[in-house]
């Protein structure tokens, strides 16, 4: 069965399971599958750009509400000023965390970016990040996962039925198909990002 929306996906999961007693659990299987994909998958279709601004003498700005993982962050100056990530330990040990100035380093603490030096002006910050797709529901018929990797979403949802399918040999098949599909999609996404552009080493 082809599935391009949430209703069709639920029907496909039911068909694969061949069980009539799990209808009410299938939405939970799909949600758990989406949560797994949020942890496992990073593809360009999940990327978003957000812009925010620093406040003078405030070293922090909040993460986007749908933030999942950072890809790149820079100050929108002329020229653009990339910020170097440091782990929290290195940040507080090595960065100028008490000085005022133009930020050059950052770290992530809880739900905030923290910059060093502390901004001495209102800088525009541009963030390229992986966004958390909205979960499928009766009011959300599709999302990034269903549009770009429906096979992974299906196999992950089937795998979440394992507690109800005791000693079912199909679980191992679905798990293997999920792992293979995840590796293939990640490799394909990485290759397409650099396709047609030879890698060039530069010196500064």
C-alpha positions in Angstrom: 0.0 0.0 0.0 1.3 3.5 -0.9 1.1 6.0 2.0 1.5 9.7 1.7 -0.5 10.8 4.7 -1.1 9.9 8.3 -4.3 8.0 7.6 -2.6 5.8 5.0 0.4 5.2 7.2 -1.8 3.9 10.0 -3.5 1.6 7.5 -0.1 0.3 6.2 1.1 -0.4 9.7 -2.1 -2.3 10.4 -1.7 -4.3 7.2 1.9 -5.2 8.0 1.1 -6.2 11.5 -1.9 -8.3 10.3 -3.5 -7.9 13.8 -6.9 -6.6 14.4 -6.4 -5.9 18.1 -3.8 -3.2 17.9 -5.7 -0.4 16.1 -5.7 1.9 19.2 -2.0 1.3 19.7 -0.9 2.1 16.2 -0.8 5.9 16.7 1.5 5.3 19.7 3.7 3.1 17.5 4.0 5.9 15.0 4.7 8.6 17.6 7.5 6.4 19.1 8.9 5.9 15.7 9.0 9.6 15.1 10.8 10.2 18.4 13.3 7.6 17.3 13.9 9.2 14.0 14.4 12.6 15.7 17.3 11.0 17.5 18.7 9.0 14.6 18.3 11.1 11.5 19.9 14.3 10.3 19.1 15.2 6.7 19.1 18.5 4.9 15.3 18.5 4.7 15.3 19.0 8.4 17.4 22.1 8.3 16.0 25.6 9.1 17.4 29.1 9.4 16.5 31.3 12.2 17.7 34.9 13.0 17.9 36.4 16.5 19.8 39.3 18.1 22.0 39.7 21.1 21.4 42.2 23.8 24.3 44.4 25.1 25.9 42.8 28.2 23.8 39.7 28.0 25.8 36.6 27.0 22.8 34.4 26.1 20.0 34.0 23.5 17.4 31.3 23.5 17.4 28.3 21.2 14.6 28.1 18.6 11.6 26.4 20.0 12.0 23.5 17.5 15.7 23.2 18.0 17.1 19.7 17.6 20.8 20.1 16.7 23.1 22.9 15.5 24.7 22.9 12.1 26.2 26.4 11.9 26.0 29.7 13.6 27.5 33.1 12.8 27.1 36.8 13.3 25.5 38.6 10.4 28.3 41.1 10.0 30.2 42.2 6.9 32.0 39.9 6.4 30.0 37.2 8.3 31.7 36.1 11.5 31.5 32.4 12.2 31.4 31.4 15.9 33.5 28.5 17.2 31.7 25.9 19.3 33.3 24.9 22.6 32.1 22.3 25.1 30.8 23.9 28.3 33.9 22.8 30.2 36.2 24.3 27.5 34.0 27.4 27.2 34.3 28.4 30.8 37.9 27.4 31.0 39.2 29.1 27.9 36.8 31.6 26.5 36.6 35.2 27.6 33.4 34.7 29.4 33.6 37.9 31.5 34.9 40.3 28.9 32.8 42.5 26.7 33.4 42.4 23.0 32.4 40.9 19.7 31.5 37.2 20.3 33.8 34.6 18.8 32.9 31.5 20.8 29.7 29.8 21.9 28.4 26.9 23.8 24.9 25.4 24.4 23.5 25.4 27.9 20.1 23.9 28.5 17.8 26.0 26.2 20.3 28.8 25.4 23.3 29.7 23.4 26.0 31.4 25.5 28.5 33.6 23.8 32.0 34.9 24.7 33.1 37.5 24.9 29.8 39.0 26.2 28.2 41.0 23.4 29.2 44.7 23.5 26.5 45.5 20.9 23.3 44.2 19.4 24.6 41.7 16.9 22.3 39.8 14.5 22.8 36.1 14.9 22.0 33.6 12.1 21.5 30.0 13.1 21.4 27.0 10.7 20.0 24.1 12.7 18.1 20.8 12.5 14.5 21.4 13.4 12.3 18.9 15.2 9.5 17.9 12.8 6.0 18.2 14.1 4.5 14.9 15.2 1.9 13.3 12.9 -1.7 13.4 14.2 -5.3 13.7 13.0 -4.5 17.4 12.4 -1.0 17.0 11.0 -1.3 14.7 7.9 2.4 14.8 6.9 5.8 15.9 8.0 9.5 15.7 6.9 9.7 12.0 7.9 6.6 10.9 6.0 7.5 13.0 3.0 11.2 12.0 2.7 11.7 8.7 4.4 8.3 6.9 4.7 10.0 3.5 4.7 12.0 4.3 7.8 9.0 5.7 9.5 7.0 2.5 8.7 9.8 0.1 9.8 10.4 2.1 13.0 6.6 2.0 13.8 6.5 -1.7 13.2 9.5 -2.2 15.4 7.7 -0.3 18.2 5.0 -3.0 18.2 7.5 -5.5 19.5 6.1 -5.7 23.1 2.8 -6.9 21.5 4.5 -9.3 19.1 6.3 -11.7 21.4 8.8 -13.9 19.6 7.6 -12.6 16.2 10.4 -13.3 13.6 9.3 -10.2 11.6 10.7 -7.9 14.2 14.3 -8.7 13.2 13.5 -8.2 9.5 11.9 -4.8 10.2 14.9 -3.8 12.4 17.3 -4.8 9.7 15.4 -2.9 7.0 15.3 0.2 9.3 19.1 0.1 9.9 19.8 -0.4 6.2 17.5 2.4 5.2 18.9 4.8 7.8 22.5 4.1 6.7 21.6 4.5 3.0 19.7 7.7 3.5 22.4 9.3 5.6 25.1 8.3 3.1 22.9 9.6 0.1 22.2 12.9 1.9 25.9 13.4 2.7 26.9 12.6 -0.9 24.3 14.9 -2.5 25.5 17.8 -0.3 28.9 17.8 -1.9 28.0 16.5 -5.4 29.3 18.5 -8.3 31.6 20.6 -6.1 35.2 19.3 -5.7 36.6 19.7 -2.2 39.1 22.5 -2.1 41.6 23.0 0.7 42.1 26.6 1.7 44.5 28.3 4.0 43.9 31.4 6.1 
